[in-house]
Amino acid sequence: MSTSRHWSAVLAAAAAILAYQLFVPPIVGLADQGDFVRTILRFGYGPQHHGSLEYVYVEPKFIPDPHARSTYWEQANSEYVFVAAALALNKLVSKDGALDITVAGFIHALALLAALARLLWVVRRDRAYALLWIGALVVLTDAGYAVYLNSFYAEPASCIFFLLLLAEAVEIAGAGQTSLAGILRWSLWSILWIFAKPQNAPIGLILGLFTIRLAMAAPSKRARLAAAAGACAMFACAAFNVIAMPGYGRQANTYGMVFSGILADSKNPAADLRALGLDPQLAKYAGTGAWSAGTYFPQMAASGVLKGVNTFTVLRFYLLRPARMWRRLHGLLPQITFLRWRGYGNFEPSAGLPPAAQTRAFTLWSGFHERVLPSVNKWIVFALAVWPLLAAWRWLRDRDAVRRRRLELSALLPVCCLAALFSAVYGDAFDVIKHMYLFNLLLDTCMLYAASWAWNLIQPQCANFLGRRHAVPPRLERES
């Protein structure tokens, strides 16, 4: 069977598994926990059940509702591309104007399969391509990732544009240089990936710096100018993600970082509050979140006292206290590789299942994340930190420009993975497991890369060993 037929078979298998989960009743998706206000509600559609199914059930339909918008929660993002496409398709398939969640699932799945097709194709020349193809199939069709497709979260956009960017990185690594077209695609996918979620802003800074590096090595003046413009756009997109955050949502996030994050594991909450410029008497609210019972967030938001504290304030607090930074990370280590949070339902009410029920089909990979990886999470973080250092050491010793470029691209992956981890750990204290989505997607990519590297290292040696074992001894050759 040719490589192209293998490629088609893997894509067909991915399409069949996703179709079974997303479109065959009872369909699976992910219940809203308030994030849809940033996406579908922005387009004038509201949940058919007026939000009564939040957290526990998937909302099956969204209906035109001019009063659904909440402008103080909205923030532009690249998920709008898929929402707009779903609404355009819905005009052709809907008889009553209601938007079925599976229409969004179809658009997401189609885009995901297109990105997967591109990625599988560019890795076909790798000796470990079969391992990479099967790994990508198992990972991306797992329920831990697939349930997001039947939803209006921004995670599908983050996944799809990352896959497209990853394919471009593989193409650049294979060629050893970048063309003008490659630079333009790299910049476009990077911008859309950064733009998917505010959480991706730190990655935007990393990609911007790396794109400047690409500009320095671009073969033509036009390519260098395109890369420089792309880097500037990435920086601007990262800045927009931070600056354009809705004020009320920003304060809610700050409250969570302080009271659910810093104060929850503090030995002296009053001292920490003073260090953050807040009233020490607020220590009695330690451990509360913006939306949890006993919260003091509404009063603090109304008084404006939280406006003096922001993400950078919290970041400075942790940087000045490395022990507290480690304590925060260590407390979350057992959960960082979880792909699914038990609080969100995967089914719509018509499935007849209990509230917050979750699918058990196609959960092999998410089960591996929950049952196997937590025991080695500390070593995973250590390996991610050491990986770029080893790549830098090899880069300094190697004078070949092509191999240097490949080392730079290989180091970029764990750096972005750590950025996603730290963004979720230190920049958020509410719904941390859901916000580990991007970290786990990047971690899975790192693991597949490491597996392919090991296979490429071992396979030739195994082939030589087997060849020597079955070779005819010279003496027997002479006798014959």
Buried (B, 14 or more C-beta within 10 A) or exposed (E): EEBEEBBBEBBEBBBEBBEBBBBEEBBBBBBBBBBBBBBBBBBBBBBBBEBEBBEBBBBBBBBEBEEBBBEEBBBEBBBBBBBEBBBEBBEEEBEEEBBBBBBBBBBBBBBBBBBBBBBBBBBBEBEBBBBBBEBBBBBBBBBBBBBBBBBBBBBBBBBBBBBBBBBBBBBBBEEBBBBBEBBBBBBBBBBBBBBBBBBBBBBBBBBBBBBBBBBEBBEEEEBBBBBBBBBBBBBBBBEBBBEEBBEBBBBBBBBBBBBBBBBBBBEEBBEBBEBBEBEEEBBEBBBBBBBBEEBBBEEBBEEEBBEEBBBEBBBEBBEEBEEBBEBBBEEBBBBBBBBBBEBBBBBBBEBEBEEBBBBEEBBEBBBBBBEEBBEEBEEBBEBBEEBBEEBEEBBEEEEEEEBBBBBBBBBBBBBBBBBBBBBBBBBBBBBBBBBBBBBBBBBBBBBBBBBBEEBEEEEEEEEEEEEEEEEEEEEEEEEE
